[in-house]
Amino acid sequence: MASLNLGHPDIFDSELLLEGYQLFRCDRSLSSKGGGVLLYVNSELNPVEFSTKTMYGEHVWCQVDDLLIGVCYRSTNNDIVGRENELDLRKVINEVSNSHFLLIGDFNYPDIDWIPTL
């Protein structure tokens, strides 16, 4: 699969590297300020970049053995991400759901009641 996780041309990977870790990044489109995601994985785990077929704004994935690890930023700004953002995120999750996966990030669901009920 082709990599769509291109870095911002003004910020070099070398500026973000941490010794002993593999860097995976996906920057927000140049037409919008800020945004993007980074994923650092211990190099000893031999992570390999993984690209989804589903197009989604800000996410990056790698594979460690049989585990897919993803980082996602779910923006609520439709001017930046478009009205299909929620649907596209669900498509990404559906695409990787046949594998063991760990998806972490900022999903911007402010109305979720995180207090467990007994």
Secondary structure, 3 states (H helix, E strand, C coil): CCCCCCCCCCCCHHHHCCCCEEEEEECCCCCCCCCCEEEEEEHHHCCEEECCCCCCCEEEEEEECCEEEEEEECCCCHHHHCCCHHHHHHHHHHHHCCCEEEEEEECCCCCCCCCCCC
